[in-house]
Amino acid sequence: MTKLKLGPLADNKPVKVSLELPAAVHRDLVAYAEVLGRATGQAVIDPAKLIVPMIERFMATDRVFAKARRGANQPQPGTGSAERSG
C-alpha cells in the first residue's frame, strides 16, 4: 500500500498558502468565475476563492484517492486482536 508523506495535522485552523499559478490557469479561473456568476445570477467572485472548492471537489471525486484513504483507515493484517492466536 502507498503511504502518504503527511501525518495527522495538529489543528484545523485555516492556513494561508501563497502560490504561483501559470498565467493560463489564472485566465481560466477568471473565466470560470465569470461563467459561474452568469450561471448563478450572482456577482462575479474573486477567482482565488474558487481554488479551495475546486481542490475539495477534486479530492472528493478522486476514486483512487478515496480507496487509498479508506484502506489507510483499515487495520493492517496481523495488528488486530482478532489476528492473535491464543
Summary of the structure (lengths in Angstrom):
residues: 86
radius of gyration: 20.0
end to end distance: 28.6
largest distance: 66.9
contacts: 126
relative contact order: 0.10
helix: 53%
strand: 0%
